[in-house]
Amino acid sequence: MTDDANAPAKSPALVSFERMLATGRDSALLRYSIGNEYAKAGAWDDAAAALEKAVTLDPTYTAAWKLYAKALEAAGRRDDALDAYRRGIVCARQKGDRQAEKEMTVFARRIERDASA
């Protein structure tokens, strides 16, 4: 994704996941896995791009919403992160995933509090 010569080396897992994607084996789980590997490397823009695709492929994937919002926030896109947290909260509530709902609510409130300060 990022062509920056100073970018960290890709993990073996990321190389494998991207190879799978190149063969046409696209899925929300695969995109989440790619996004997670980019997040581990601190490549937040690339993580956000992969995770955006994950939640597009499966809008009910609460873990993807949570990591997507985190990636957006880390990339400096706080308004987008707040929107993603809110959408993830709705998704988690509909699925009955109380833990994810609580976590995303805390993170969303932090952004709201920081914005009003």
MDTraj code that builds the backbone (N, CA, C; nanometers):
import mdtraj as md
import numpy as np

residues = "MET THR ASP ASP ALA ASN ALA PRO ALA LYS SER PRO ALA LEU VAL SER PHE GLU ARG MET LEU ALA THR GLY ARG ASP SER ALA LEU LEU ARG TYR SER ILE GLY ASN GLU TYR ALA LYS ALA GLY ALA TRP ASP ASP ALA ALA ALA ALA LEU GLU LYS ALA VAL THR LEU ASP PRO THR TYR THR ALA ALA TRP LYS LEU TYR ALA LYS ALA LEU GLU ALA ALA GLY ARG ARG ASP ASP ALA LEU ASP ALA TYR ARG ARG GLY ILE VAL CYS ALA ARG GLN LYS GLY ASP ARG GLN ALA GLU LYS GLU MET THR VAL PHE ALA ARG ARG ILE GLU ARG ASP ALA SER ALA".split()
xyz = np.array([
    [0.0820, -0.1179, 0.0000],
    [0.0000, 0.0000, 0.0000],
    [0.0871, 0.1251, 0.0000],
    [0.1594, 0.1504, 0.1099],
    [0.2458, 0.2676, 0.1146],
    [0.3738, 0.2363, 0.0398],
    [0.4161, 0.3269, -0.0490],
    [0.5366, 0.3065, -0.1274],
    [0.6559, 0.3805, -0.0684],
    [0.6463, 0.4262, 0.0545],
    [0.7514, 0.5023, 0.1191],
    [0.8715, 0.4121, 0.1460],
    [0.9891, 0.4562, 0.0992],
    [1.1106, 0.3784, 0.1191],
    [1.1454, 0.3663, 0.2666],
    [1.0955, 0.4572, 0.3511],
    [1.1222, 0.4530, 0.4939],
    [1.0186, 0.3719, 0.5711],
    [0.9229, 0.3154, 0.5014],
    [0.8195, 0.2371, 0.5679],
    [0.8816, 0.1114, 0.6287],
    [0.8267, 0.0655, 0.7422],
    [0.8804, -0.0548, 0.8036],
    [0.8603, -0.1756, 0.7117],
    [0.9471, -0.2730, 0.7286],
    [0.9357, -0.3954, 0.6491],
    [0.8025, -0.4636, 0.6802],
    [0.7433, -0.5239, 0.5811],
    [0.6174, -0.5943, 0.6008],
    [0.6430, -0.7249, 0.6747],
    [0.5533, -0.7555, 0.7656],
    [0.5638, -0.8805, 0.8403],
    [0.5371, -0.9976, 0.7458],
    [0.5893, -1.1156, 0.7801],
    [0.5585, -1.2335, 0.6975],
    [0.4080, -1.2571, 0.6865],
    [0.3352, -1.2312, 0.7942],
    [0.1900, -1.2502, 0.7899],
    [0.1260, -1.1548, 0.6898],
    [0.1701, -1.0285, 0.6908],
    [0.1141, -0.9305, 0.5976],
    [0.1446, -0.9689, 0.4535],
    [0.2642, -1.0143, 0.4283],
    [0.3012, -1.0588, 0.2934],
    [0.2094, -1.1736, 0.2506],
    [0.1869, -1.2668, 0.3413],
    [0.0997, -1.3802, 0.3114],
    [-0.0442, -1.3355, 0.2862],
    [-0.0950, -1.2472, 0.3717],
    [-0.2325, -1.1988, 0.3542],
    [-0.2482, -1.1238, 0.2225],
    [-0.1513, -1.0406, 0.1881],
    [-0.1602, -0.9667, 0.0623],
    [-0.1496, -1.0599, -0.0579],
    [-0.0739, -1.1657, -0.0443],
    [-0.0654, -1.2656, -0.1512],
    [-0.2023, -1.3321, -0.1697],
    [-0.2679, -1.3641, -0.0594],
    [-0.4017, -1.4235, -0.0674],
    [-0.4983, -1.3279, -0.1362],
    [-0.4910, -1.2008, -0.1004],
    [-0.5778, -1.1001, -0.1601],
    [-0.5536, -1.0905, -0.3107],
    [-0.4272, -1.0978, -0.3497],
    [-0.3915, -1.0881, -0.4917],
    [-0.4472, -1.2043, -0.5730],
    [-0.4738, -1.3170, -0.5081],
    [-0.5293, -1.4325, -0.5798],
    [-0.6815, -1.4276, -0.5866],
    [-0.7409, -1.3190, -0.5323],
    [-0.8850, -1.3036, -0.5408],
    [-0.9601, -1.3562, -0.4203],
    [-0.8908, -1.3915, -0.3146],
    [-0.9556, -1.4465, -0.1953],
    [-0.9905, -1.3336, -0.0978],
    [-1.0772, -1.2445, -0.1394],
    [-1.1134, -1.1284, -0.0590],
    [-1.2241, -1.1639, 0.0395],
    [-1.2125, -1.1121, 0.1607],
    [-1.3162, -1.1289, 0.2622],
    [-1.2950, -1.0242, 0.3701],
    [-1.3980, -1.0052, 0.4514],
    [-1.3860, -0.9107, 0.5624],
    [-1.2767, -0.9556, 0.6594],
    [-1.2680, -1.0845, 0.6870],
    [-1.1655, -1.1353, 0.7779],
    [-1.0258, -1.1114, 0.7226],
    [-1.0070, -1.1327, 0.5940],
    [-0.8766, -1.1093, 0.5326],
    [-0.8408, -0.9609, 0.5392],
    [-0.9349, -0.8742, 0.5093],
    [-0.9082, -0.7304, 0.5161],
    [-0.8808, -0.6867, 0.6602],
    [-0.9536, -0.7452, 0.7559],
    [-0.9274, -0.7163, 0.8968],
    [-0.7855, -0.7593, 0.9336],
    [-0.7463, -0.8766, 0.8893],
    [-0.6126, -0.9284, 0.9195],
    [-0.5038, -0.8383, 0.8609],
    [-0.5252, -0.7918, 0.7391],
    [-0.4310, -0.6991, 0.6763],
    [-0.4261, -0.5685, 0.7555],
    [-0.5419, -0.5159, 0.7903],
    [-0.5475, -0.3929, 0.8683],
    [-0.4805, -0.4072, 1.0032],
    [-0.4986, -0.5207, 1.0666],
    [-0.4373, -0.5465, 1.1964],
    [-0.2851, -0.5498, 1.1852],
    [-0.2334, -0.6097, 1.0809],
    [-0.0883, -0.6143, 1.0610],
    [-0.0320, -0.4745, 1.0360],
    [-0.1026, -0.3952, 0.9565],
    [-0.0582, -0.2567, 0.9359],
    [-0.0640, -0.1779, 1.0666],
    [-0.1677, -0.2011, 1.1464],
    [-0.1792, -0.1324, 1.2750],
    [-0.0624, -0.1701, 1.3663],
    [-0.0272, -0.2961, 1.3707],
    [0.0864, -0.3402, 1.4520],
    [0.2145, -0.2678, 1.4119],
    [0.2267, -0.2374, 1.2829],
    [0.3460, -0.1689, 1.2308],
    [0.3349, -0.0167, 1.2438],
    [0.2200, 0.0318, 1.2892],
    [0.2010, 0.1764, 1.3018],
    [0.1729, 0.2450, 1.1698],
    [0.1377, 0.1690, 1.0673],
    [0.1037, 0.2241, 0.9359],
    [-0.0475, 0.2506, 0.9349],
    [-0.0871, 0.3561, 1.0053],
    [-0.2285, 0.3799, 1.0335],
    [-0.3122, 0.4104, 0.9106],
    [-0.2610, 0.4831, 0.8139],
    [-0.3383, 0.5110, 0.6921],
    [-0.3677, 0.3824, 0.6159],
    [-0.2659, 0.2963, 0.6056],
    [-0.2856, 0.1682, 0.5369],
    [-0.3808, 0.0794, 0.6154],
    [-0.3692, 0.0815, 0.7480],
    [-0.4600, 0.0041, 0.8329],
    [-0.6033, 0.0510, 0.8114],
    [-0.6241, 0.1820, 0.8133],
    [-0.7584, 0.2366, 0.7955],
    [-0.8172, 0.1971, 0.6603],
    [-0.7356, 0.2005, 0.5567],
    [-0.7852, 0.1642, 0.4232],
    [-0.8312, 0.0185, 0.4191],
    [-0.7514, -0.0706, 0.4768],
    [-0.7875, -0.2125, 0.4775],
    [-0.9117, -0.2365, 0.5630],
    [-0.9186, -0.1707, 0.6771],
    [-1.0311, -0.1905, 0.7682],
    [-1.1595, -0.1279, 0.7147],
    [-1.1469, -0.0195, 0.6397],
    [-1.2650, 0.0374, 0.5747],
    [-1.3260, -0.0656, 0.4798],
    [-1.2413, -0.1353, 0.4085],
    [-1.2899, -0.2397, 0.3175],
    [-1.3537, -0.3545, 0.3969],
    [-1.2951, -0.3871, 0.5122],
    [-1.3513, -0.4943, 0.5959],
    [-1.4936, -0.4620, 0.6390],
    [-1.5167, -0.3393, 0.6871],
    [-1.6519, -0.3048, 0.7326],
    [-1.7473, -0.2821, 0.6164],
    [-1.6933, -0.2545, 0.4992],
    [-1.7783, -0.2462, 0.3799],
    [-1.8249, -0.3861, 0.3413],
    [-1.7321, -0.4818, 0.3470],
    [-1.7668, -0.6203, 0.3132],
    [-1.8595, -0.6842, 0.4160],
    [-1.8415, -0.6474, 0.5441],
    [-1.9264, -0.7009, 0.6510],
    [-1.9554, -0.5909, 0.7525],
    [-2.0651, -0.5179, 0.7319],
    [-2.0982, -0.4070, 0.8214],
    [-2.1321, -0.4502, 0.9642],
    [-2.1409, -0.5795, 0.9921],
    [-2.1719, -0.6289, 1.1266],
    [-2.0476, -0.6777, 1.2014],
    [-1.9309, -0.6533, 1.1474],
    [-1.8040, -0.7021, 1.2039],
    [-1.7563, -0.6032, 1.3105],
    [-1.7976, -0.6234, 1.4352],
    [-1.7703, -0.5259, 1.5402],
    [-1.6215, -0.5064, 1.5672],
    [-1.5434, -0.6133, 1.5647],
    [-1.3990, -0.5990, 1.5888],
    [-1.3354, -0.5119, 1.4810],
    [-1.3829, -0.5244, 1.3583],
    [-1.3299, -0.4424, 1.2492],
    [-1.3673, -0.2958, 1.2702],
    [-1.4890, -0.2690, 1.3159],
    [-1.5288, -0.1305, 1.3430],
    [-1.4389, -0.0693, 1.4496],
    [-1.4125, -0.1455, 1.5542],
    [-1.3316, -0.0935, 1.6646],
    [-1.1893, -0.0615, 1.6188],
    [-1.1280, -0.1530, 1.5454],
    [-0.9919, -0.1301, 1.4977],
    [-0.9889, -0.0232, 1.3883],
    [-1.0913, -0.0185, 1.3055],
    [-1.1012, 0.0846, 1.2018],
    [-1.1031, 0.2231, 1.2662],
    [-1.1873, 0.2407, 1.3672],
    [-1.1949, 0.3697, 1.4353],
    [-1.0618, 0.4042, 1.5022],
    [-0.9991, 0.3057, 1.5631],
    [-0.8687, 0.3288, 1.6270],
    [-0.7654, 0.3732, 1.5230],
    [-0.7653, 0.3085, 1.4078],
    [-0.6707, 0.3443, 1.3014],
    [-0.6964, 0.4855, 1.2511],
    [-0.8227, 0.5193, 1.2336],
    [-0.8568, 0.6550, 1.1897],
    [-0.8094, 0.7584, 1.2913],
    [-0.8320, 0.7293, 1.4183],
    [-0.7895, 0.8230, 1.5231],
    [-0.6378, 0.8370, 1.5238],
    [-0.5673, 0.7257, 1.5139],
    [-0.4209, 0.7293, 1.5137],
    [-0.3666, 0.8011, 1.3907],
    [-0.4423, 0.7977, 1.2812],
    [-0.4019, 0.8664, 1.1583],
    [-0.4371, 1.0149, 1.1621],
    [-0.4940, 1.0597, 1.2744],
    [-0.5273, 1.2011, 1.2877],
    [-0.6625, 1.2391, 1.2305],
    [-0.7442, 1.1413, 1.2003],
    [-0.8757, 1.1653, 1.1406],
    [-0.9834, 1.1481, 1.2488],
    [-0.9817, 1.2358, 1.3473],
    [-1.0668, 1.2210, 1.4655],
    [-1.2164, 1.2255, 1.4340],
    [-1.2592, 1.3112, 1.3432],
    [-1.4018, 1.3167, 1.3087],
    [-1.4465, 1.1859, 1.2448],
    [-1.3639, 1.1332, 1.1548],
    [-1.3954, 1.0048, 1.0916],
    [-1.3940, 0.8927, 1.1949],
    [-1.2996, 0.8994, 1.2887],
    [-1.2913, 0.7979, 1.3942],
    [-1.4171, 0.8003, 1.4802],
    [-1.4622, 0.9183, 1.5167],
    [-1.5832, 0.9299, 1.5980],
    [-1.7025, 0.8702, 1.5245],
    [-1.7134, 0.8992, 1.3956],
    [-1.8215, 0.8418, 1.3150],
    [-1.8113, 0.6886, 1.3125],
    [-1.6908, 0.6363, 1.2957],
    [-1.6724, 0.4909, 1.2926],
    [-1.7056, 0.4289, 1.4280],
    [-1.6634, 0.4931, 1.5360],
    [-1.6997, 0.4412, 1.6686],
    [-1.8514, 0.4384, 1.6841],
    [-1.9178, 0.5453, 1.6449],
    [-2.0641, 0.5504, 1.6581],
    [-2.1318, 0.4404, 1.5774],
    [-2.0844, 0.4204, 1.4555],
    [-2.1422, 0.3140, 1.3717],
    [-2.1114, 0.1768, 1.4306],
    [-1.9911, 0.1615, 1.4853],
    [-1.9544, 0.0356, 1.5502],
    [-2.0371, 0.0084, 1.6743],
    [-2.0674, 0.1133, 1.7496],
    [-2.1508, 0.0992, 1.8690],
    [-2.2892, 0.0471, 1.8312],
    [-2.3473, 0.1045, 1.7272],
    [-2.4782, 0.0586, 1.6796],
    [-2.4707, -0.0883, 1.6395],
    [-2.3671, -0.1230, 1.5670],
    [-2.3486, -0.2618, 1.5232],
    [-2.3364, -0.3551, 1.6438],
    [-2.2518, -0.3171, 1.7397],
    [-2.2306, -0.4008, 1.8585],
    [-2.3605, -0.4165, 1.9379],
    [-2.4354, -0.3076, 1.9507],
    [-2.5630, -0.3116, 2.0233],
    [-2.6593, -0.4086, 1.9552],
    [-2.6665, -0.4020, 1.8215],
    [-2.7571, -0.4902, 1.7467],
    [-2.7168, -0.6367, 1.7602],
    [-2.5876, -0.6622, 1.7718],
    [-2.5392, -0.7999, 1.7846],
    [-2.5383, -0.8490, 1.9287],
    [-2.5592, -0.7572, 2.0236],
    [-2.5541, -0.7953, 2.1637],
    [-2.4119, -0.8094, 2.2163],
    [-2.3163, -0.7480, 2.1472],
    [-2.1754, -0.7529, 2.1871],
    [-2.1498, -0.6388, 2.2856],
    [-2.1860, -0.6610, 2.4112],
    [-2.1807, -0.5564, 2.5139],
    [-2.0391, -0.5059, 2.5395],
    [-1.9410, -0.5947, 2.5387],
    [-1.8037, -0.5520, 2.5663],
    [-1.7543, -0.4552, 2.4589],
    [-1.7733, -0.4901, 2.3334],
    [-1.7305, -0.4017, 2.2243],
    [-1.8073, -0.2698, 2.2298],
    [-1.9351, -0.2771, 2.2609],
    [-2.0164, -0.1551, 2.2721],
    [-1.9604, -0.0638, 2.3814],
    [-1.9286, -0.1206, 2.4967],
    [-1.8748, -0.0412, 2.6077],
    [-1.7403, 0.0208, 2.5716],
    [-1.6518, -0.0594, 2.5128],
    [-1.5187, -0.0085, 2.4771],
    [-1.5283, 0.1060, 2.3768],
    [-1.6065, 0.0862, 2.2712],
    [-1.6179, 0.1907, 2.1701],
    [-1.6862, 0.3151, 2.2247],
    [-1.7787, 0.2974, 2.3186],
    [-1.8438, 0.4125, 2.3815],
    [-1.7421, 0.4954, 2.4587],
    [-1.6536, 0.4296, 2.5320],
    [-1.5487, 0.5001, 2.6066],
    [-1.4590, 0.5789, 2.5108],
    [-1.4159, 0.5146, 2.4037],
    [-1.3270, 0.5812, 2.3079],
    [-1.3970, 0.6979, 2.2388],
    [-1.5231, 0.6792, 2.2034],
    [-1.5991, 0.7865, 2.1385],
    [-1.6157, 0.9054, 2.2332],
    [-1.6443, 0.8762, 2.3599],
    [-1.6609, 0.9861, 2.4573],
    [-1.5315, 1.0632, 2.4759],
    [-1.4179, 0.9947, 2.4705],
    [-1.2894, 1.0634, 2.4817],
    [-1.2716, 1.1645, 2.3683],
    [-1.3047, 1.1210, 2.2471],
    [-1.2924, 1.2108, 2.1318],
    [-1.3873, 1.3289, 2.1490],
    [-1.5110, 1.3006, 2.1893],
    [-1.6083, 1.4089, 2.2097],
    [-1.5600, 1.5052, 2.3178],
    [-1.5086, 1.4535, 2.4264],
    [-1.4600, 1.5369, 2.5363],
    [-1.3427, 1.6232, 2.4912],
    [-1.2480, 1.5624, 2.4183],
    [-1.1323, 1.6361, 2.3689],
    [-1.1737, 1.7454, 2.2699],
    [-1.2758, 1.7177, 2.1903],
    [-1.3228, 1.8146, 2.0913],
    [-1.3890, 1.9343, 2.1575],
    [-1.4522, 1.9108, 2.2720],
    [-1.5228, 2.0206, 2.3389],
    [-1.4306, 2.0992, 2.4333],
    [-1.3126, 2.0472, 2.4578],
    [-1.2174, 2.1151, 2.5501],
    [-1.1459, 2.2298, 2.4833],
])
top = md.Topology()
chain = top.add_chain()
for i, resn in enumerate(residues, 1):
    res = top.add_residue(resn, chain, resSeq=i)
    for name in ("N", "CA", "C"):
        top.add_atom(name, md.element.get_by_symbol(name[0]), res)
traj = md.Trajectory(xyz[None], top)
